[in-house]
Amino acid sequence: MFIGIGPKAEVASYAFGVLLRQCKAERAKHIKTKLKRCKPATKTQRADEFCTGWVFSVASTIRTFARSEEDTAIINAYTDKRFTGLGTLKASDRSGSRDYGDAMHGHLAGRNARLDHGVGAVGGAQERIGHG
């Protein structure tokens, strides 16, 4: 669920969907090219590290779109009133050992992530969100 002011929640949902598809495609490509000879458990761990690097790369760029302090206060008041039992998600860590090479490959691949403007958007047809 995405909560925002005006069209921001819809834009966030769109961006999430687009970036999730790209991350999944890059993960599959990394597995096919770099992890062919790994056992299934190792392959999953290393692919997770790749995705962590990819997300880190993309997230550092998306932070420029972060909401204002005023928007944050409004959204916090809304969620406190509307979703009283809402807690914090605790993610599990599936990685046994860290392979920073896979994370670096993910970080580099994340530089090529792209978001296209939605239909009727002002501006160019595409916007690169990575560093490359």
C-alpha positions in Angstrom: 0.0 0.0 0.0 1.3 3.4 -0.9 0.1 6.5 1.0 0.8 10.0 -0.3 -0.6 13.4 -0.9 -2.2 14.0 -4.3 -0.9 11.8 -7.0 2.3 10.9 -5.2 1.0 7.5 -3.9 0.1 6.5 -7.5 3.5 7.7 -8.8 5.2 5.7 -6.0 3.2 2.6 -6.9 4.1 3.0 -10.6 7.8 3.5 -9.8 7.9 0.5 -7.5 6.3 -1.8 -10.1 8.7 -0.6 -12.9 11.8 -0.9 -10.7 10.7 -4.3 -9.3 10.4 -5.7 -12.8 13.9 -4.3 -13.7 15.4 -5.7 -10.5 14.0 -9.2 -11.2 15.3 -9.1 -14.8 18.8 -8.0 -13.6 18.7 -10.7 -10.9 17.9 -13.4 -13.5 20.6 -12.1 -15.8 23.2 -12.2 -13.0 22.2 -15.7 -12.0 22.5 -16.9 -15.6 25.9 -15.2 -16.3 27.7 -15.2 -13.0 26.2 -18.0 -10.8 25.8 -20.9 -13.2 28.0 -23.3 -11.2 26.7 -22.5 -7.7 24.5 -24.8 -5.6 20.9 -23.6 -5.3 21.3 -22.2 -1.7 24.5 -20.3 -2.6 22.9 -19.1 -5.8 20.0 -17.6 -3.8 22.3 -16.0 -1.2 24.5 -14.4 -3.9 21.5 -13.3 -6.0 20.1 -11.7 -2.9 23.4 -9.8 -2.4 23.2 -8.7 -6.0 19.7 -7.3 -5.4 20.8 -5.5 -2.3 23.4 -3.7 -4.2 21.0 -2.9 -7.0 18.4 -1.5 -4.6 21.0 0.5 -2.8 22.1 2.1 -6.1 18.6 3.0 -7.1 17.5 4.1 -3.6 20.3 6.6 -3.3 19.1 8.3 -6.4 15.4 8.1 -5.6 16.0 9.9 -2.2 16.0 13.2 -4.2 12.3 12.6 -4.6 11.7 12.3 -0.9 8.7 14.0 0.6 8.9 17.2 2.6 8.8 17.4 6.4 5.3 18.9 6.1 4.1 15.9 4.0 5.7 13.5 6.4 3.8 15.0 9.3 0.5 14.9 7.4 1.0 11.3 6.4 2.1 10.2 9.9 -1.0 11.8 11.4 -3.2 10.1 8.8 -1.6 6.6 9.3 -1.7 7.0 13.1 -5.4 7.7 12.9 -6.3 5.2 10.2 -4.0 2.3 10.8 -3.7 2.1 14.6 -2.1 -1.3 14.7 0.5 -0.7 12.0 3.9 -1.9 13.1 7.3 -2.0 11.6 8.3 -4.7 9.1 11.3 -6.8 10.2 13.0 -8.4 7.2 14.8 -11.6 7.6 18.4 -11.9 6.4 18.9 -15.0 4.2 22.6 -14.4 3.5 25.0 -16.7 5.3 28.1 -14.9 4.2 28.6 -11.7 2.4 29.9 -11.7 -1.1 30.6 -8.0 -1.8 31.5 -8.8 -5.4 27.8 -9.7 -6.1 26.6 -6.6 -4.3 29.0 -4.5 -6.3 27.7 -6.0 -9.5 24.2 -5.2 -8.4 25.2 -1.6 -7.5 26.7 -1.2 -11.0 23.6 -2.7 -12.7 21.4 -0.4 -10.6 23.0 2.6 -12.2 21.2 1.7 -15.4 17.7 1.6 -13.9 15.1 3.7 -15.8 11.7 5.1 -15.1 9.5 6.3 -18.0 7.2 9.2 -17.5 3.5 8.2 -17.2 1.0 8.9 -20.0 0.3 12.6 -20.1 3.4 13.5 -18.1 5.3 16.7 -18.8 8.9 16.4 -19.9 10.9 13.9 -21.8 9.9 10.4 -22.7 12.3 8.7 -20.3 14.3 9.6 -17.2 17.3 7.7 -16.1 17.4 7.4 -12.3 20.8 5.9 -12.0 24.2 7.5 -12.0 25.3 6.2 -15.4 
